[in-house]
Amino acid sequence: MSRRIYLIVMALSIGLAGSTFAGSYGGGSGTAEDPYQISLPEHLDDMHYQTEDYDKYFVLGADIDMEDYHYGSAVIAYDESIWSGYTGTEFSGVFDGRDYKITNLVVRNEHYYLYDYLGLFGKTGPDAIVKNLHLEIITSGEFRVGGVAGSNSGLIENCHIIASILCRGAGGGLAGVNTQTGAVKSSTSRGEINANAEGASFGGLVGYNKGNVFYCYSSADIIAAEPNDAYLGGLVGNNNGTIENSYSTGLIEITDINVFLFGGLSGLNEGIINNCYTTGDILYFGSFITSMIGQDSGIVNNCYDKTTSQLKRQSTFSDWDFINVWGIGEGQTYPYLRTVPSSDINKDKVVNLLDFSIIAEQWMREE
């Protein structure tokens, strides 16, 4: 074999090997039958760069600790521009967490007020599915900031988030914006959302909802220091879609007199809210007040913000399904969703003292 032919063969071999490796992650071919395997931090990091794979199938194969990685934009489907709308490649595939955890994820830029679409995913398209995921994340950005997705147009299901979020608008524990084609189901959020903007929406679960939110709850706290004319909601900041069979328990703390509308469920409702309740406190300049919905110009059916004893009685909740959807320990517990086991409060797949500590914290708030 001549030297020229040998070099050509070697170049082709390296090229083929490189193309095979580029999208291989921890294994798999990206199909529904053989999804890409994400089992190590470097596999997840590969997704940041392999934008051509965003219509493929992915599964987590283990818990992943992202402590050694730091992102200035979304890990997956990040926005490639500043101030000019989304110009990246949205995620349109399937990401199945298989009930594994991603922990210590940081998506934060020191110039956070310049960047939109922040979260694990920057933007998910109508065909996207993100499911069965546990995530711990710290993120900050300008607008459209959420734990799972800055903007969701697909399905987020059975995702459980602990988030610390700082943003200037459309911020939520799970999704900053849930668009008209977006759906969030059987999911939960904990943590803290720091609101810092004018005329924006902040929610414990979703900042601005245009789609559907079903069978969800949020215990995330919202801290509002400088949100002039903002909409703050324990579950959803601004609702233009449909919320059903969901609840909120987080604190809303307001220290700016110019806050516009706020409520334990939603700051502004122009959509539909059915079969929901809230136990979250609203601390307004050091005084506790009650507000379920800041302003309602939509439809609200069978939603409740009552005393502790009333909320622990099944008879309070007219026309609720306590066989298939809700459960309650009569006189002992608030209603809980059967889709989210009541004993595993923090959704870490283990019932232990951490779950009891969450309950104890709620008891202390009620004293």
C-alpha positions as semicolon CSV with decimal commas, in nm:
position;residue;x (nm);y (nm);z (nm)
1;M;0,000;0,000;0,000
2;S;0,145;0,334;-0,102
3;R;0,194;0,608;0,156
4;R;-0,078;0,820;-0,016
5;I;-0,339;0,541;0,001
6;Y;-0,241;0,462;0,360
7;L;-0,294;0,824;0,466
8;I;-0,633;0,837;0,293
9;V;-0,744;0,517;0,466
10;M;-0,625;0,645;0,805
11;A;-0,803;0,979;0,757
12;L;-1,128;0,803;0,667
13;S;-1,094;0,573;0,967
14;I;-1,039;0,864;1,205
15;G;-1,328;1,055;1,049
16;L;-1,565;0,762;1,086
17;A;-1,452;0,697;1,440
18;G;-1,498;1,062;1,526
19;S;-1,848;1,076;1,377
20;T;-1,947;0,762;1,567
21;F;-1,815;0,897;1,895
22;A;-1,952;1,249;1,856
23;G;-2,309;1,158;1,937
24;S;-2,261;0,831;2,126
25;Y;-2,267;0,976;2,483
26;G;-2,269;0,671;2,712
27;G;-2,412;0,446;2,443
28;G;-2,726;0,416;2,234
29;S;-2,822;0,541;1,891
30;G;-3,083;0,803;1,982
31;T;-3,393;0,608;1,880
32;A;-3,695;0,521;2,092
33;E;-3,578;0,159;2,105
34;D;-3,213;0,248;2,170
35;P;-3,195;0,595;2,331
36;Y;-2,873;0,777;2,403
37;Q;-2,748;0,693;2,753
38;I;-2,661;0,983;2,985
39;S;-2,482;0,840;3,287
40;L;-2,191;1,077;3,357
41;P;-2,153;1,456;3,383
42;E;-1,956;1,462;3,058
43;H;-2,243;1,290;2,878
44;L;-2,482;1,567;2,984
45;D;-2,220;1,824;2,892
46;D;-2,199;1,667;2,543
47;M;-2,567;1,756;2,496
48;H;-2,476;2,122;2,528
49;Y;-2,279;2,102;2,203
50;Q;-2,453;1,828;2,002
51;T;-2,743;2,045;1,883
52;E;-2,803;1,813;1,586
53;D;-2,924;1,550;1,836
54;Y;-3,200;1,762;1,988
55;D;-3,472;1,562;1,812
56;K;-3,346;1,231;1,950
57;Y;-3,426;1,011;2,252
58;F;-3,223;1,032;2,574
59;V;-3,238;0,850;2,908
60;L;-3,051;0,897;3,234
61;G;-2,869;0,586;3,347
62;A;-2,754;0,708;3,689
63;D;-2,761;1,001;3,929
64;I;-2,539;1,280;3,794
65;D;-2,352;1,536;4,004
66;M;-2,269;1,848;3,797
67;E;-2,058;2,016;4,066
68;D;-1,755;2,051;3,836
69;Y;-1,951;2,222;3,556
70;H;-2,080;2,577;3,534
71;Y;-2,293;2,712;3,248
72;G;-2,356;3,070;3,143
73;S;-2,649;2,958;2,924
74;A;-2,894;2,669;2,930
75;V;-2,731;2,327;2,924
76;I;-2,956;2,203;2,642
77;A;-3,118;2,413;2,368
78;Y;-2,954;2,737;2,476
79;D;-3,022;3,076;2,320
80;E;-2,738;3,186;2,093
81;S;-2,814;3,558;2,097
82;I;-2,878;3,847;2,333
83;W;-3,193;4,065;2,315
84;S;-3,308;3,940;1,976
85;G;-3,546;3,655;2,059
86;Y;-3,460;3,289;2,061
87;T;-3,210;3,193;1,792
88;G;-3,090;2,855;1,916
89;T;-3,201;2,501;1,836
90;E;-3,499;2,407;2,049
91;F;-3,520;2,060;2,199
92;S;-3,783;1,848;2,023
93;G;-3,683;1,503;2,142
94;V;-3,755;1,291;2,450
95;F;-3,555;1,315;2,775
96;D;-3,648;1,044;3,027
97;G;-3,481;1,085;3,365
98;R;-3,599;0,742;3,481
99;D;-3,633;0,888;3,831
100;Y;-3,260;0,961;3,858
101;K;-3,126;1,292;3,990
102;I;-2,921;1,571;3,841
103;T;-2,768;1,766;4,129
104;N;-2,550;2,075;4,180
105;L;-2,634;2,218;3,839
106;V;-2,545;2,587;3,803
107;V;-2,674;2,786;3,504
108;R;-2,579;3,142;3,584
109;N;-2,405;3,432;3,415
110;E;-2,258;3,727;3,603
111;H;-2,440;3,949;3,353
112;Y;-2,765;3,763;3,414
113;Y;-2,979;4,057;3,304
114;L;-2,861;4,008;2,944
115;Y;-2,959;3,643;2,899
116;D;-3,297;3,479;2,833
117;Y;-3,410;3,115;2,820
118;L;-3,223;2,979;3,120
119;G;-3,261;2,639;3,286
120;L;-3,163;2,280;3,214
121;F;-3,340;2,336;2,880
122;G;-3,353;2,680;2,723
123;K;-3,649;2,608;2,498
124;T;-3,852;2,293;2,438
125;G;-4,064;2,257;2,123
126;P;-4,419;2,120;2,082
127;D;-4,295;1,764;2,028
128;A;-4,058;1,762;2,326
129;I;-4,111;1,538;2,628
130;V;-3,914;1,577;2,952
131;K;-4,022;1,326;3,215
132;N;-3,932;1,133;3,531
133;L;-3,659;1,374;3,634
134;H;-3,528;1,496;3,969
135;L;-3,324;1,816;3,945
136;E;-3,140;2,050;4,179
137;I;-3,043;2,374;4,005
138;I;-2,926;2,731;4,067
139;T;-3,001;2,962;3,777
140;S;-3,037;3,332;3,699
141;G;-3,128;3,527;3,389
142;E;-3,325;3,810;3,235
143;F;-3,653;3,656;3,116
144;R;-3,787;3,302;3,071
145;V;-3,602;3,132;3,352
146;G;-3,707;2,798;3,501
147;G;-3,559;2,491;3,662
148;V;-3,649;2,248;3,383
149;A;-3,708;2,494;3,099
150;G;-3,692;2,866;3,035
151;S;-3,975;2,820;2,786
152;N;-4,177;2,500;2,748
153;S;-4,396;2,420;2,449
154;G;-4,394;2,044;2,499
155;L;-4,473;1,807;2,787
156;I;-4,305;1,817;3,127
157;E;-4,427;1,522;3,334
158;N;-4,328;1,372;3,668
159;C;-4,044;1,617;3,719
160;H;-3,947;1,726;4,069
161;I;-3,731;2,031;4,114
162;I;-3,538;2,205;4,390
163;A;-3,445;2,543;4,243
164;S;-3,288;2,873;4,340
165;I;-3,384;3,127;4,074
166;L;-3,307;3,494;4,023
167;C;-3,458;3,672;3,724
168;R;-3,625;3,986;3,599
169;G;-3,933;3,829;3,446
170;A;-4,122;3,511;3,355
171;G;-3,956;3,307;3,628
172;G;-4,085;2,980;3,769
173;G;-3,954;2,688;3,970
174;L;-4,027;2,445;3,687
175;A;-4,075;2,665;3,379
176;G;-4,046;3,036;3,314
177;V;-4,310;3,025;3,039
178;N;-4,548;2,742;2,957
179;T;-4,679;2,825;2,608
180;Q;-5,015;2,743;2,449
181;T;-4,895;2,399;2,339
182;G;-4,713;2,336;2,666
183;A;-4,830;2,100;2,940
184;V;-4,693;2,046;3,291
185;K;-4,828;1,735;3,466
186;S;-4,770;1,552;3,795
187;S;-4,471;1,771;3,881
188;T;-4,349;1,962;4,185
189;S;-4,116;2,248;4,276
190;R;-3,936;2,354;4,591
191;G;-3,682;2,625;4,659
192;E;-3,683;3,002;4,609
193;I;-3,762;3,244;4,328
194;N;-3,621;3,595;4,364
195;A;-3,826;3,843;4,163
196;N;-3,653;4,157;4,042
197;A;-3,827;4,339;3,754
198;E;-4,114;4,555;3,637
199;G;-4,433;4,427;3,474
200;A;-4,327;4,060;3,491
201;S;-4,466;3,727;3,614
202;F;-4,322;3,499;3,881
203;G;-4,466;3,172;4,005
204;G;-4,361;2,891;4,234
205;L;-4,418;2,641;3,953
206;V;-4,462;2,848;3,633
207;G;-4,405;3,219;3,578
208;Y;-4,642;3,273;3,286
209;N;-4,884;2,997;3,185
210;K;-5,065;2,988;2,851
211;G;-5,098;2,609;2,836
212;N;-5,206;2,338;3,081
213;V;-5,095;2,266;3,437
214;F;-5,246;1,948;3,587
215;Y;-5,180;1,751;3,910
216;C;-4,894;1,970;4,034
217;Y;-4,789;2,147;4,349
218;S;-4,530;2,399;4,457
219;S;-4,381;2,471;4,797
220;A;-4,131;2,720;4,652
221;D;-4,102;3,061;4,818
222;I;-4,112;3,384;4,618
223;I;-3,910;3,679;4,746
224;A;-4,011;4,009;4,585
225;A;-3,783;4,301;4,661
226;E;-3,809;4,522;4,352
227;P;-4,082;4,387;4,124
228;N;-4,280;4,697;4,026
229;D;-4,617;4,608;3,868
230;A;-4,536;4,236;3,884
231;Y;-4,767;3,934;3,905
232;L;-4,672;3,694;4,184
233;G;-4,839;3,358;4,237
234;G;-4,759;3,070;4,469
235;L;-4,832;2,834;4,180
236;V;-4,845;3,051;3,865
237;G;-4,766;3,420;3,835
238;N;-4,990;3,499;3,538
239;N;-5,240;3,240;3,414
240;N;-5,384;3,259;3,064
241;G;-5,425;2,884;3,031
242;T;-5,578;2,606;3,241
243;I;-5,478;2,491;3,589
244;E;-5,651;2,190;3,743
245;N;-5,609;1,971;4,050
246;S;-5,304;2,151;4,186
247;Y;-5,200;2,341;4,497
248;S;-4,936;2,566;4,652
249;T;-4,788;2,592;5,001
250;G;-4,495;2,834;4,958
251;L;-4,441;3,177;5,111
252;I;-4,469;3,500;4,913
253;E;-4,267;3,775;5,080
254;I;-4,315;4,129;4,951
255;T;-4,106;4,427;5,054
256;D;-4,183;4,661;4,761
257;I;-4,500;4,869;4,789
258;N;-4,533;4,884;4,411
259;V;-4,605;4,513;4,364
260;F;-4,913;4,497;4,147
261;L;-5,100;4,167;4,196
262;F;-5,026;3,864;4,410
263;G;-5,204;3,552;4,531
264;G;-5,141;3,213;4,684
265;L;-5,245;3,043;4,360
266;S;-5,201;3,314;4,095
267;G;-5,130;3,685;4,079
268;L;-5,348;3,733;3,770
269;N;-5,596;3,485;3,625
270;E;-5,733;3,535;3,275
271;G;-5,775;3,164;3,211
272;I;-5,931;2,870;3,396
273;I;-5,848;2,739;3,743
274;N;-6,034;2,432;3,870
275;N;-6,008;2,225;4,189
276;C;-5,707;2,393;4,348
277;Y;-5,616;2,521;4,692
278;T;-5,343;2,715;4,867
279;T;-5,202;2,718;5,219
280;G;-4,914;2,952;5,142
281;D;-4,859;3,262;5,354
282;I;-4,827;3,609;5,205
283;L;-4,598;3,835;5,407
284;Y;-4,665;4,193;5,302
285;F;-4,434;4,444;5,473
286;G;-4,415;4,229;5,784
287;S;-4,788;4,152;5,806
288;F;-4,955;3,830;5,696
289;I;-5,248;3,873;5,458
290;T;-5,473;3,638;5,262
291;S;-5,513;3,635;4,885
292;M;-5,584;3,332;4,668
293;I;-5,589;3,516;4,333
294;G;-5,471;3,875;4,300
295;Q;-5,708;3,961;4,019
296;D;-5,951;3,728;3,848
297;S;-6,101;3,798;3,506
298;G;-6,123;3,433;3,407
299;I;-6,300;3,125;3,543
300;V;-6,241;2,979;3,888
301;N;-6,425;2,668;4,007
302;N;-6,400;2,485;4,340
303;C;-6,082;2,656;4,461
304;Y;-6,013;2,721;4,828
305;D;-5,810;2,937;5,063
306;K;-5,960;2,863;5,405
307;T;-5,855;2,798;5,762
308;T;-5,628;2,507;5,851
309;S;-5,908;2,304;6,009
310;Q;-6,137;2,359;5,709
311;L;-5,869;2,258;5,461
312;K;-5,818;1,931;5,651
313;R;-6,182;1,825;5,607
314;Q;-6,295;1,648;5,291
315;S;-6,638;1,811;5,315
316;T;-6,478;2,149;5,238
317;F;-6,392;2,048;4,882
318;S;-6,710;2,041;4,679
319;D;-6,716;1,807;4,379
320;W;-6,353;1,695;4,418
321;D;-6,256;1,340;4,322
322;F;-6,121;1,180;4,640
323;I;-6,107;0,835;4,481
324;N;-5,886;0,880;4,177
325;V;-5,722;1,223;4,209
326;W;-5,705;1,338;4,570
327;G;-5,643;1,179;4,909
328;I;-5,680;1,326;5,257
329;G;-5,618;1,222;5,617
330;E;-5,942;1,347;5,767
331;G;-5,863;1,614;6,024
332;Q;-5,490;1,542;5,995
333;T;-5,361;1,638;5,650
334;Y;-5,433;1,874;5,369
335;P;-5,550;1,714;5,044
336;Y;-5,268;1,549;4,855
337;L;-5,247;1,429;4,498
338;R;-5,255;1,053;4,451
339;T;-5,022;1,100;4,153
340;V;-4,760;1,232;4,398
341;P;-4,724;0,998;4,701
342;S;-4,793;1,198;5,014
343;S;-4,528;1,032;5,231
344;D;-4,233;1,102;4,998
345;I;-4,258;1,478;5,035
346;N;-3,934;1,571;4,862
347;K;-3,964;1,304;4,590
348;D;-3,622;1,152;4,650
349;K;-3,757;0,795;4,630
350;V;-3,699;0,750;5,005
351;V;-3,932;0,819;5,297
352;N;-3,711;0,946;5,579
353;L;-3,648;1,233;5,822
354;L;-3,604;1,480;5,537
355;D;-3,970;1,432;5,451
356;F;-4,067;1,481;5,816
357;S;-3,861;1,804;5,834
358;I;-4,068;1,953;5,551
359;I;-4,388;1,867;5,736
360;A;-4,245;2,010;6,059
361;E;-4,157;2,335;5,882
362;Q;-4,517;2,365;5,763
363;W;-4,646;2,301;6,115
364;M;-4,424;2,579;6,250
365;R;-4,566;2,821;5,993
366;E;-4,917;2,736;6,112
367;E;-4,840;2,814;6,477
